[in-house]
Amino acid sequence: MFNKKKPNPEIIRNLKKIFSNENQIPDTSILSIAELTCHEPNCPPIETIITERAMDGKVRNWRIGKPINEILESDIVNLTNSHNHSH
């Protein structure tokens, strides 16, 4: 049995707020934050995917190479400055 720590909902709420402010995400968009385990080579063991679903159907993803509970505000700020998201 694995005793995997689930991400704290409060942390996720806070990350969404910081992320929305940094990226000027409109209130009409739906943000989701998910933790994925990666089994591919050269991939972090756990990465966090932030997905924006806009009203017009556009979907954008951002990736952070660490678990949700370890993400810092600076990671989100650096994400927005590096423009490494896909359209």
DSSP file (Angstrom, degrees, kcal/mol; ACC not computed):
  #  RESIDUE AA STRUCTURE BP1 BP2  ACC     N-H-->O    O-->H-N    N-H-->O    O-->H-N    TCO  KAPPA ALPHA  PHI   PSI    X-CA   Y-CA   Z-CA
    1    1 A M              0   0    0      0, 0.0     2,-0.4     0, 0.0     0, 0.0   0.000 360.0 360.0 360.0 127.0    0.0    0.0    0.0
    2    2 A F        -     0   0    0      1,-0.1     2,-0.7     2,-0.0     0, 0.0  -0.702 360.0-152.8 -88.2 138.0    1.4    3.4   -0.9
    3    3 A N        +     0   0    0     -2,-0.4     2,-0.4     2,-0.0    -1,-0.1  -0.542  28.8 176.2-104.6  65.4    1.0    6.2    1.5
    4    4 A K        -     0   0    0     -2,-0.7     2,-0.4     1,-0.1    -2,-0.0  -0.552  30.5-125.3 -77.3 126.9    1.1    8.9   -1.2
    5    5 A K        -     0   0    0     -2,-0.4    -1,-0.1     1,-0.0     3,-0.0  -0.569  22.7-138.2 -72.3 125.9    0.6   12.4    0.1
    6    6 A K        -     0   0    0     -2,-0.4    -1,-0.0     1,-0.1     2,-0.0  -0.629  29.8 -97.5 -81.6 143.3   -2.3   14.0   -1.8
    7    7 A P        -     0   0    0      0, 0.0    -1,-0.1     0, 0.0    28,-0.0  -0.342  42.9-108.0 -59.3 139.4   -1.8   17.7   -2.7
    8    8 A N    >>  -     0   0    0      1,-0.1     4,-2.1    -3,-0.0     3,-0.5  -0.537  17.5-139.4 -70.3 125.9   -3.4   20.0   -0.2
    9    9 A P  H 3> S+     0   0    0      0, 0.0     4,-2.5     0, 0.0     5,-0.2   0.833 104.7  57.2 -57.1 -32.3   -6.5   21.7   -1.8
   10   10 A E  H 3> S+     0   0    0      2,-0.2     4,-2.3     1,-0.2     5,-0.1   0.894 105.7  49.3 -65.3 -40.1   -5.5   24.9   -0.1
   11   11 A I  H <> S+     0   0    0     -3,-0.5     4,-2.8     2,-0.2    -1,-0.2   0.923 111.3  49.4 -63.8 -44.6   -2.1   24.8   -1.9
   12   12 A I  H  X S+     0   0    0     -4,-2.1     4,-2.5     2,-0.2    -2,-0.2   0.917 110.7  49.9 -62.3 -43.6   -3.8   24.2   -5.2
   13   13 A R  H  X S+     0   0    0     -4,-2.5     4,-2.0     1,-0.2    -1,-0.2   0.927 112.7  47.3 -59.0 -45.3   -6.2   27.1   -4.6
   14   14 A N  H  X S+     0   0    0     -4,-2.3     4,-2.6     1,-0.2     5,-0.2   0.907 110.6  51.1 -64.5 -43.4   -3.3   29.3   -3.8
   15   15 A L  H  X S+     0   0    0     -4,-2.8     4,-3.0     1,-0.2     5,-0.2   0.906 109.2  51.5 -61.1 -41.9   -1.3   28.2   -6.9
   16   16 A K  H  X S+     0   0    0     -4,-2.5     4,-2.8     2,-0.2    -1,-0.2   0.905 110.3  49.4 -61.6 -41.0   -4.3   28.9   -9.1
   17   17 A K  H  X S+     0   0    0     -4,-2.0     4,-2.2     2,-0.2    -2,-0.2   0.944 114.5  43.4 -64.4 -48.0   -4.6   32.4   -7.7
   18   18 A I  H  X S+     0   0    0     -4,-2.6     4,-2.6     1,-0.2    -2,-0.2   0.931 115.8  49.1 -61.3 -46.0   -0.9   33.2   -8.1
   19   19 A F  H  X S+     0   0    0     -4,-3.0     4,-2.2    -5,-0.2    -2,-0.2   0.913 110.3  50.0 -62.3 -44.5   -0.9   31.7  -11.6
   20   20 A S  H  X>S+     0   0    0     -4,-2.8     5,-1.9    -5,-0.2     4,-0.7   0.908 112.8  47.2 -60.8 -42.8   -4.0   33.6  -12.7
   21   21 A N  H ><5S+     0   0    0     -4,-2.2     3,-0.6    -5,-0.2    -2,-0.2   0.923 112.9  48.1 -65.5 -44.1   -2.5   36.9  -11.5
   22   22 A E  H 3<5S+     0   0    0     -4,-2.6    -2,-0.2     1,-0.2    -1,-0.2   0.868 122.6  33.4 -63.9 -37.7    0.8   36.3  -13.2
   23   23 A N  H 3<5S-     0   0    0     -4,-2.2    -1,-0.2    -5,-0.2    -2,-0.2   0.314 102.6-122.7-104.4   7.0   -0.7   35.3  -16.5
   24   24 A Q  T <<5 -     0   0    0     -4,-0.7    -3,-0.2    -3,-0.6    -4,-0.1   0.924  41.7-175.9  47.8  49.1   -3.8   37.5  -16.5
   25   25 A I      < -     0   0    0     -5,-1.9    -1,-0.2    -6,-0.2     6,-0.1  -0.642  24.2-121.6 -76.0 125.8   -6.0   34.5  -16.9
   26   26 A P    >   -     0   0    0      0, 0.0     3,-1.6     0, 0.0    -1,-0.1  -0.295  14.7-117.8 -68.2 154.8   -9.6   35.6  -17.2
   27   27 A D  T 3  S+     0   0    0      1,-0.3    -2,-0.0     3,-0.0    -7,-0.0   0.723 112.6  66.4 -62.3 -21.2  -12.2   34.5  -14.7
   28   28 A T  T 3  S+     0   0    0      2,-0.1    -1,-0.3     0, 0.0     2,-0.2   0.684  86.4  86.6 -76.7 -16.8  -14.1   32.8  -17.6
   29   29 A S  S <  S-     0   0    0     -3,-1.6     2,-0.6    25,-0.1    25,-0.2  -0.533  76.2-132.9 -81.9 150.9  -11.2   30.3  -18.1
   30   30 A I  E     -A   53   0A   0     23,-2.7    23,-2.7    -2,-0.2     2,-0.5  -0.917  19.3-160.1-104.1 124.6  -11.1   27.1  -16.1
   31   31 A L  E     -A   52   0A   0     -2,-0.6     2,-0.4    21,-0.2    21,-0.2  -0.868   9.6-177.6-102.8 134.7   -7.7   26.3  -14.6
   32   32 A S  E     -A   51   0A   0     19,-2.4    19,-3.0    -2,-0.5     2,-0.5  -0.990  10.8-159.6-130.1 146.2   -6.8   22.8  -13.5
   33   33 A I  E     +A   50   0A   0     -2,-0.4     2,-0.4    17,-0.2    17,-0.2  -0.987  16.5 176.5-125.1 124.2   -3.6   21.7  -11.8
   34   34 A A  E     -A   49   0A   0     15,-2.5    15,-3.1    -2,-0.5     2,-0.5  -0.972  24.6-139.2-132.9 144.7   -2.7   18.0  -12.0
   35   35 A E  E     -A   48   0A   0     -2,-0.4     2,-0.4    13,-0.2    13,-0.2  -0.884  25.0-170.3-100.6 128.3    0.3   16.0  -10.8
   36   36 A L  E     -A   47   0A   0     11,-3.4    11,-2.7    -2,-0.5     2,-0.5  -0.945  19.7-136.2-122.1 141.6    1.5   13.4  -13.2
   37   37 A T  E     -A   46   0A   0     -2,-0.4     2,-0.5     9,-0.2     9,-0.2  -0.825  23.5-152.9 -92.0 130.9    4.1   10.6  -12.7
   38   38 A C        +     0   0    0      7,-2.1     5,-0.1    -2,-0.5    -2,-0.0  -0.894  21.7 178.2-110.4 132.9    6.4   10.3  -15.7
   39   39 A H        +     0   0    0     -2,-0.5    -1,-0.1     2,-0.1     7,-0.0   0.278  50.2 107.2-112.2   8.1    8.1    7.1  -16.7
   40   40 A E  S >  S-     0   0    0      4,-0.2     3,-1.0     1,-0.1    -2,-0.1  -0.535  79.0 -97.0 -86.8 154.3    9.9    8.4  -19.7
   41   41 A P  T 3  S+     0   0    0      0, 0.0    -1,-0.1     0, 0.0    -2,-0.1  -0.336 107.0  19.9 -65.7 153.6   13.7    8.9  -19.8
   42   42 A N  T 3  S+     0   0    0      1,-0.2    -2,-0.0    -2,-0.0     0, 0.0   0.748 100.1 117.0  59.2  27.3   14.9   12.5  -19.2
   43   43 A C  S <  S-     0   0    0     -3,-1.0    -1,-0.2    -5,-0.1    -5,-0.1  -0.969  74.7-106.3-123.3 138.2   11.6   13.4  -17.5
   44   44 A P        -     0   0    0      0, 0.0    -6,-0.4     0, 0.0    -4,-0.2  -0.343  31.4-119.7 -60.5 146.5   11.2   14.4  -13.9
   45   45 A P  S    S+     0   0    0      0, 0.0    -7,-2.1     0, 0.0     2,-0.4   0.870 100.1  20.0 -58.6 -37.0    9.6   11.6  -11.8
   46   46 A I  E    S+A   37   0A   0     -9,-0.2     2,-0.3    19,-0.2    -9,-0.2  -0.996  74.7 178.0-132.7 129.6    6.7   13.8  -10.9
   47   47 A E  E     -A   36   0A   0    -11,-2.7   -11,-3.4    -2,-0.4     2,-0.5  -0.941  22.5-133.0-128.5 156.4    5.6   16.9  -12.8
   48   48 A T  E     -AB  35  64A   0     16,-3.2    16,-2.6    -2,-0.3     2,-0.5  -0.910  15.6-158.6-109.1 130.3    2.8   19.3  -12.4
   49   49 A I  E     -AB  34  63A   0    -15,-3.1   -15,-2.5    -2,-0.5     2,-0.6  -0.931   0.3-161.6-109.4 126.5    0.7   20.3  -15.4
   50   50 A I  E     -AB  33  62A   0     12,-3.0    12,-2.4    -2,-0.5     2,-0.4  -0.942  13.5-167.9-106.7 124.6   -1.3   23.5  -15.2
   51   51 A T  E     -AB  32  61A   0    -19,-3.0   -19,-2.4    -2,-0.6     2,-0.5  -0.940  11.1-161.4-118.9 131.8   -4.0   23.7  -17.9
   52   52 A E  E     -AB  31  60A   0      8,-2.9     8,-2.1    -2,-0.4     2,-0.6  -0.954   2.8-167.6-109.3 125.9   -6.1   26.7  -18.9
   53   53 A R  E     -AB  30  59A   0    -23,-2.7   -23,-2.7    -2,-0.5     6,-0.2  -0.943  15.9-155.8-111.0 110.4   -9.4   26.0  -20.8
   54   54 A A    >   -     0   0    0      4,-2.8     3,-1.9    -2,-0.6   -25,-0.1  -0.392  27.9-109.9 -84.8 162.0  -10.6   29.2  -22.2
   55   55 A M  T 3  S+     0   0    0      1,-0.3    -1,-0.1     2,-0.1   -26,-0.0   0.835 117.9  58.1 -56.6 -35.4  -14.2   30.1  -23.1
   56   56 A D  T 3  S-     0   0    0      1,-0.1    -1,-0.3     2,-0.1    -2,-0.0   0.400 123.7-102.2 -81.4   5.0  -13.4   29.9  -26.8
   57   57 A G  S <  S+     0   0    0     -3,-1.9    -2,-0.1     1,-0.3     2,-0.1   0.360  74.3 142.8  95.0  -7.7  -12.2   26.3  -26.5
   58   58 A K        -     0   0    0     -5,-0.1    -4,-2.8     1,-0.0     2,-0.4  -0.434  33.2-159.5 -68.5 141.1   -8.4   27.1  -26.5
   59   59 A V  E     -B   53   0A   0     28,-0.5     2,-0.4    -6,-0.2    -6,-0.2  -0.989   9.5-176.7-124.7 129.9   -6.3   25.0  -24.2
   60   60 A R  E     -B   52   0A   0     -8,-2.1    -8,-2.9    -2,-0.4     2,-0.4  -0.973   6.9-160.0-125.0 142.4   -2.9   25.9  -22.9
   61   61 A N  E     -BC  51  86A   0     25,-1.1    25,-1.2    -2,-0.4     2,-0.4  -0.942   7.0-171.4-122.4 143.1   -0.6   23.8  -20.8
   62   62 A W  E     -B   50   0A   0    -12,-2.4   -12,-3.0    -2,-0.4     2,-0.4  -0.972  13.3-151.1-125.7 144.9    2.4   24.8  -18.6
   63   63 A R  E     -B   49   0A   0     -2,-0.4     2,-0.4   -14,-0.2   -14,-0.2  -0.953  11.0-172.0-122.4 137.6    4.7   22.2  -16.9
   64   64 A I  E     -B   48   0A   0    -16,-2.6   -16,-3.2    -2,-0.4     2,-2.0  -0.997  25.7-134.3-124.9 126.4    6.6   22.4  -13.7
   65   65 A G  S    S+     0   0    0     -2,-0.4   -19,-0.2   -18,-0.2   -18,-0.2  -0.191  77.6  64.5 -79.5  48.8    9.1   19.6  -13.0
   66   66 A K  S    S-     0   0    0     -2,-2.0   -18,-0.3   -22,-0.1    -2,-0.2  -0.981  90.3 -80.9-158.1 163.5    8.1   19.0   -9.4
   67   67 A P    >>  -     0   0    0      0, 0.0     3,-1.7     0, 0.0     4,-0.5  -0.273  43.9-110.6 -66.8 156.3    5.2   17.9   -7.3
   68   68 A I  G >4 S+     0   0    0      1,-0.3     3,-1.5     2,-0.2   -20,-0.0   0.882 116.2  58.2 -52.5 -44.8    2.4   20.3   -6.4
   69   69 A N  G 34 S+     0   0    0      1,-0.3    -1,-0.3     3,-0.0   -63,-0.0   0.636 107.4  48.3 -66.8 -12.1    3.4   20.5   -2.7
   70   70 A E  G <4 S+     0   0    0     -3,-1.7    -1,-0.3     2,-0.1     2,-0.2   0.454  81.9 116.4-105.6  -2.3    7.0   21.6   -3.7
   71   71 A I    <<  -     0   0    0     -3,-1.5     2,-0.2    -4,-0.5   -56,-0.0  -0.491  48.9-158.6 -73.3 132.8    6.0   24.4   -6.1
   72   72 A L    >>  -     0   0    0     -2,-0.2     4,-1.3     1,-0.1     3,-0.7  -0.687  31.3-111.2-105.0 161.2    7.1   27.9   -5.0
   73   73 A E  H 3> S+     0   0    0     -2,-0.2     4,-2.3     1,-0.2     3,-0.3   0.877 119.5  59.8 -57.5 -36.1    5.7   31.2   -6.2
   74   74 A S  H 3> S+     0   0    0      1,-0.2     4,-2.6     2,-0.2    -1,-0.2   0.830  97.9  58.6 -63.7 -31.2    9.0   31.8   -7.9
   75   75 A D  H <> S+     0   0    0     -3,-0.7     4,-1.6     2,-0.2    -1,-0.2   0.902 108.6  45.2 -62.5 -39.6    8.4   28.6  -10.0
   76   76 A I  H  X S+     0   0    0     -4,-1.3     4,-1.9    -3,-0.3    -2,-0.2   0.905 112.5  50.2 -70.9 -42.0    5.2   30.1  -11.3
   77   77 A V  H  X S+     0   0    0     -4,-2.3     4,-1.3     1,-0.2    -2,-0.2   0.918 111.3  49.4 -61.7 -42.8    6.8   33.5  -12.0
   78   78 A N  H  X S+     0   0    0     -4,-2.6     4,-1.3     1,-0.2    -1,-0.2   0.850 106.7  57.0 -65.1 -34.1    9.6   31.8  -13.9
   79   79 A L  H  X>S+     0   0    0     -4,-1.6     4,-1.0     1,-0.2     5,-0.6   0.929 106.0  48.7 -60.2 -46.5    7.1   29.9  -15.9
   80   80 A T  H  <5S+     0   0    0     -4,-1.9    -1,-0.2     1,-0.2    -2,-0.2   0.798 112.3  49.2 -68.7 -27.0    5.4   33.0  -17.1
   81   81 A N  H  <5S+     0   0    0     -4,-1.3    -1,-0.2     1,-0.2    -2,-0.2   0.720 108.1  52.8 -83.7 -20.5    8.7   34.6  -18.1
   82   82 A S  H  <5S-     0   0    0     -4,-1.3    -2,-0.2    -3,-0.4    -1,-0.2   0.626  87.3-148.4 -92.8 -12.7   10.0   31.6  -20.0
   83   83 A H  T  <5 +     0   0    0     -4,-1.0    -3,-0.1     1,-0.2    -4,-0.1   0.877  43.5 147.6  49.5  45.0    7.0   31.1  -22.3
   84   84 A N      < +     0   0    0     -5,-0.6     2,-0.2   -21,-0.1   -21,-0.2   0.039  30.7 115.2 -99.1  29.2    7.5   27.4  -22.5
   85   85 A H        -     0   0    0     -6,-0.1     2,-0.3   -23,-0.1   -23,-0.2  -0.627  60.5-128.1 -97.1 158.3    3.8   26.6  -22.8
   86   86 A S  B      C   61   0A   0    -25,-1.2   -25,-1.1    -2,-0.2    -2,-0.0  -0.712 360.0 360.0-101.1 154.1    2.1   25.0  -25.8
   87   87 A H              0   0    0     -2,-0.3   -28,-0.5   -27,-0.2    -1,-0.1   0.419 360.0 360.0-101.5 360.0   -1.0   26.3  -27.5
